[in-house]
């Protein structure tokens, strides 16, 4: 221990090098984005053991199954980060009035879904007031399932339209309440990669984002 309040590190040991993760470009990119999200959202000197364990679990899953480095799994992880940061979105009822039916949009400013009464989609004035955007049922269901299940059971197979709405909901929540802007959940070139290109290996391996 040093003379100040800071502790002196005299040694360290690697517990898991995640060799499989480091050998797959897509998984390595996903891991880097997960670490970046944690670093930006929890940029404090305070310890966050729950967040650390969540990140370790994410890295372990990528190491066990590099093919699981999907946009859906990345968004499920970010939804868990919202909970850890105390920013869990209101999904069961309208964040403005508490109505449980006719949930048609999402407002990052309000902190969750909004109903058709609080946000008439045909009214541009109300749209600007509430600051909401349309959230379709598949996106709403994805968010509910992702928050209610462990990372290893995160929902998969959703359409890009659905995942785009989920990512926007996460991004606007963080930007409004935490003043944090994250990198995209997955690189565009990885999302757009065709099955033929993947099979033939015609696309150069992407570098991990840091």
C-alpha positions in Angstrom: 0.0 0.0 0.0 1.3 3.4 -1.0 1.4 6.6 1.1 -1.8 8.0 -0.5 -5.3 6.6 -0.5 -4.5 4.8 -3.8 -3.5 1.2 -3.7 -0.3 0.1 -5.4 -0.8 -2.9 -7.8 2.1 -5.3 -7.4 1.0 -8.0 -9.7 -1.8 -9.4 -11.9 -2.8 -12.7 -13.4 -4.9 -13.5 -16.5 -7.8 -15.7 -15.5 -9.2 -16.2 -19.0 -7.6 -15.1 -22.2 -10.7 -15.8 -24.4 -8.7 -17.4 -27.1 -11.7 -18.4 -29.2 -13.1 -14.9 -29.1 -9.8 -13.3 -30.2 -9.6 -15.7 -33.1 -12.9 -14.5 -34.6 -13.2 -11.1 -36.2 -16.9 -10.7 -35.6 -16.7 -11.8 -32.0 -13.7 -9.6 -31.3 -15.6 -6.6 -32.7 -18.6 -7.4 -30.5 -16.4 -7.7 -27.5 -14.7 -4.4 -28.2 -18.1 -2.7 -28.5 -19.4 -4.2 -25.3 -16.3 -3.0 -23.5 -16.6 0.4 -25.0 -20.3 0.7 -23.9 -19.4 -0.2 -20.4 -16.5 2.3 -20.4 -18.6 5.2 -21.6 -21.7 4.5 -19.4 -19.8 3.8 -16.2 -16.9 6.2 -16.5 -16.5 6.7 -12.8 -14.0 5.8 -10.1 -16.7 3.9 -8.2 -16.7 0.1 -8.4 -19.5 -1.6 -10.2 -19.2 -5.3 -9.5 -22.6 -6.1 -11.1 -21.6 -4.4 -14.3 -18.2 -6.1 -14.2 -19.8 -9.5 -13.8 -22.2 -8.7 -16.7 -19.4 -7.8 -19.0 -17.4 -10.9 -18.0 -20.5 -13.0 -18.8 -20.8 -11.4 -22.2 -17.2 -12.0 -23.1 -17.5 -15.6 -21.9 -20.5 -16.2 -24.1 -18.7 -14.8 -27.1 -15.7 -17.0 -26.3 -17.9 -20.1 -26.0 -19.8 -19.3 -29.2 -18.3 -16.7 -31.5 -21.2 -17.1 -33.9 -23.4 -15.6 -31.2 -21.9 -12.2 -32.0 -25.1 -10.8 -33.4 -26.8 -7.4 -33.4 -29.6 -8.9 -31.3 -27.3 -10.2 -28.6 -25.4 -6.9 -28.5 -28.7 -5.1 -28.0 -29.8 -7.5 -25.3 -26.5 -6.7 -23.5 -27.1 -3.0 -23.8 -30.6 -3.3 -22.3 -29.1 -5.0 -19.3 -26.7 -2.1 -19.0 -29.7 0.3 -18.9 -30.9 -1.7 -15.9 -27.5 -1.6 -14.2 -27.4 2.1 -14.7 -30.8 2.7 -13.2 -32.3 3.5 -16.5 -34.6 0.5 -17.1 -37.2 1.5 -19.7 -40.9 1.5 -18.8 -42.3 -1.2 -21.0 -45.5 -2.4 -19.2 -47.4 0.8 -19.4 -47.3 4.3 -20.9 -44.5 6.2 -19.4 -46.6 9.4 -19.5 -50.0 8.3 -18.2 -49.8 4.7 -17.1 -52.1 3.3 -19.8 -51.4 -0.4 -20.5 -53.2 -0.6 -23.8 -52.5 0.9 -27.3 -48.7 1.3 -26.7 -47.5 2.6 -30.1 -44.3 4.5 -29.5 -41.2 5.0 -27.4 -39.9 8.1 -25.8 -36.3 8.3 -24.5 -37.2 11.5 -22.7 -40.2 9.9 -21.0 -38.2 6.8 -20.3 -40.3 4.2 -22.0 -43.3 3.3 -24.2 -46.1 5.8 -24.8 -49.7 5.2 -25.8 -51.7 6.5 -28.7 -53.4 9.1 -26.5 -50.2 10.7 -25.3 -48.6 10.4 -28.7 -51.0 10.4 -31.7 -48.7 9.3 -34.5 -50.6 11.4 -37.0 -50.0 14.6 -35.0 -46.6 16.2 -35.7 -47.2 18.7 -32.9 -47.5 15.9 -30.3 -44.6 14.1 -31.9 -42.4 17.1 -31.2 -43.8 17.5 -27.6 -43.3 13.9 -26.4 -40.3 13.2 -28.6 -41.4 9.7 -29.4 -41.0 7.5 -32.4 -43.1 4.5 -33.6 -42.3 1.2 -31.7 -43.8 -1.8 -33.3 -44.9 -4.9 -31.4 -42.0 -7.1 -32.4 -39.5 -4.5 -31.0 -41.5 -4.1 -27.8 -41.6 -7.8 -27.3 -37.9 -8.1 -28.0 -37.1 -5.6 -25.3 -39.4 -7.4 -22.8 -37.9 -10.8 -23.5 -34.3 -9.5 -23.4 -34.8 -7.8 -20.0 -36.5 -10.9 -18.6 -34.0 -13.5 -19.7 -30.3 -14.1 -19.0 -27.8 -13.1 -21.7 -27.4 -16.8 -22.7 -31.1 -16.9 -23.6 -31.3 -13.5 -25.4 -33.9 -13.4 -28.2 -32.5 -13.9 -31.7 -33.6 -13.9 -35.3 -35.3 -10.6 -35.4 -35.5 -8.5 -38.5 -33.3 -5.5 -39.0 -36.3 -3.2 -38.8 -37.1 -4.5 -35.4 -33.5 -4.3 -34.1 -33.2 -0.8 -35.5 -36.1 0.3 -33.3 -34.7 -1.4 -30.3 -31.3 0.2 -30.8 -32.9 3.7 -31.2 -34.8 3.2 -28.0 -31.6 2.3 -26.1 -29.7 5.2 -27.8 -32.2 7.9 -27.1 -32.7 6.8 -23.5 -28.9 7.0 -22.8 -28.5 10.3 -24.7 -31.3 12.0 -22.8 -30.7 10.6 -19.3 -27.0 9.8 -19.2 -25.8 12.2 -21.9 -23.9 9.3 -23.4 -23.7 8.3 -27.0 -22.6 4.7 -27.8 -21.1 3.2 -30.9 -23.5 1.3 -33.2 -24.2 -2.1 -31.7 -22.7 -3.8 -34.7 -20.6 -2.5 -37.6 -22.6 -1.8 -40.7 -20.3 -3.9 -42.9 -20.9 -6.9 -40.6 -24.7 -6.5 -40.7 -24.7 -6.1 -44.5 -22.5 -9.1 -45.2 -24.2 -11.5 -47.5 -24.3 -15.3 -47.0 -22.3 -15.9 -50.2 -19.6 -13.5 -49.1 -19.5 -15.2 -45.7 -19.3 -18.7 -47.2 -16.6 -17.8 -49.7 -14.6 -15.6 -47.3 -14.4 -12.9 -50.0 -14.7 -10.1 -47.5 -11.5 -9.0 -45.6 -11.6 -9.6 -41.9 -12.7 -6.4 -40.1 -10.6 -4.9 -37.4 -12.0 -4.7 -33.9 -13.3 -1.2 -33.0 -11.6 0.2 -29.9 
